Amino acid sequence: METLEPLARMRRSILKAAFNAGEGHIASAFSILELVDAVYSTFSLEQNGPDKFVLSKGHASLALYAVLGEHGFISNDWVEDFCKLNSRYGGHPDSIQIPEISISSGSLGHGLPFAVGLALANRAKGVSSRVAVLVGDGELNEGSNWEALLVANHHKLDGFQVIVDFNHSGDRAIELGNLASKFTAFGCEVIEIEGHNSKIISEALVRKSHGVKAIIAKTIKGYGIHAMQGNPEWHHKAPNLEQFNTFIEELK
């Protein structure tokens, strides 16, 4: 039996799930896989646990399912059930179907405000926790994100972290300029990192901060498969059999 490193194994499961379903945002999932895996490796995210994670860019649910399966939160039958009729594992995560997920996300710009609410609720209950939300650079065009950051910094939410999947998808939208400067202007402590290095990501996640932390992770959409990397054609597309076999071999 072939032995694979965990990240390669998860990328293969993402590819298989999309191939089986005939759909899926593979490239977006590959962009954030190391980020999501690092959160689940460093936070206490058991059901009803104190720490919370919100995937705001819900269309990248394949990465979340792969990490949940790898860490034992869900069965690996998700690979066969993804996007099937009456499946728990839809194209966007469903917190009713999967209680281990904090929010049914997908409408961009909602995850960060929701995560601020989680952090405020924990504080009101006297619960010490870390709350992280992963957003795409493109969805930062939504004004609700910046309103939520004003609230988070007003309430000095220590332990609150915004992780930006900075894969330049936002380049096709309104130019936001220097993201680090934007987050600094909204009162955040900013860390810029390489988004596919698990060690660096984990170090950024556990680094102490005073107030809200913004981690800008420089990522590559489709990372791991050369034909997908930075290729808009693969935003929402499943491979045919020939492509699937080629890509599986590449993921070692």
ABEGO torsion letter per residue (X at the ends): XBBBBAAAAAAAAAAAAAAAAGBEBAAAAAAAAAAAAAAAAABBABBGBABBBBBABAAAAAAAAAAAAAAGABBAAAAAABGBBGBABBABBBAAABAABABBBGBBGAAAAAAAAAAAAAAAAGBBBBBBBBBBAAAAABAAAAAAAAAAAAAGBBGBBBBBBBAGAAAABBBAEBAAAAAAAAGBBBBBBBAABAAAAAAAAABBBBEBBBBBBBBBBGBGBAAABGBAAAABBBBBAAAAAAAAAABX
